[in-house]
Structure formats: C-alpha cells, structure tokens
Amino acid sequence: MLRGLTILGGCLLLAGCADLKMPQFGKRPSAPQSAISEPLPLPTPELSAPPPKPGARTAETLDTTTDEQRKAATAATVPAGGSLGKVVVTLGDPTTPGFWLRSSLVSAPVPGVIRTAGGVTVQVDLMPGEGAAQLSLAAFRAAGLSLTDLPTVEVLKR
C-alpha cells in the first residue's frame, strides 16, 4: 500500500513538471513577441546616436555618443514641465544608443531630464514603457552612475 502511494505521488509530481521548459545551453532565447516593437521616433534627435558595432562588449564600445553630445546632454537646463516623479532605474538595453529613459511615467515620447540624488542632471528622451524604469547606457555614464547600481532619479519634463 505504501509503495503504491509513493509511486502515485511520484507520478503526480512528474505530471506537474510537464509545462516546465528545460534550459537550452548555448542557445539564446528569442524575445517574446510582445517585447518586439517598432522603435518610437525620438523627440530630441540630437540626443540619438548610431548603433554600436557588432561584437561591442564594453561600456566604451557600446556607448556611441560623442563628447559633444555628452556635454550637451549634461548642460544645465531649466525643466519647464515640472516633476513627473522619482523612479528606481535599471540599465536599459546597452545596444540601444542615445540618451533615453523608458518608463510608465509617460504615454508618448517627450523631451525630459533626469536628476540624480547628487544633483547631476542629464537631458533624455522620455519613452513610454512598462515595468521597471530603464535608463540608457549613455545616460547612466553621463550622470556618473554605477552600471551595477539601482539608483533613484527624479524625472522631469523639458
């Protein structure tokens, strides 16, 4: 009797694993269809940059913005639209160039500014998004933020 219940319990456990997917080592998972979208037009073209070269792996090679663009992005600006709130930001897709913040604070692309806890401001394109707020590699570097941190920034409209 006990042996039969043990076998039955084992079969039930294995049946519960039928929907689990085994990892495919060496293969990159494809992005879910809902995550693939057409790029939105940027409200501030001067903050955009060319995509990185294939094979780029370091922050220096992935960040294709110029020194002039970094200086322009960190130039003091007076945000006219007011604060949209504070968000904790993660590093966004490092292969997407330019200065941008993707968050649920906006429903359409608009020019904006982020302000770090240390008072550093960076002009960015605010892009609509879902889930965690994502900040571009170029904006992380221009703000002097560590790429491995989860900093809180204030988001303002320009």
Helices and strands as residue ranges (DSSP letters): H 2-16, G 33-35, G 45-47, H 59-62, H 67-74, E 82-91, E 100-103, E 110-116, E 121-128, E 133-135, H 137-142, E 152-157
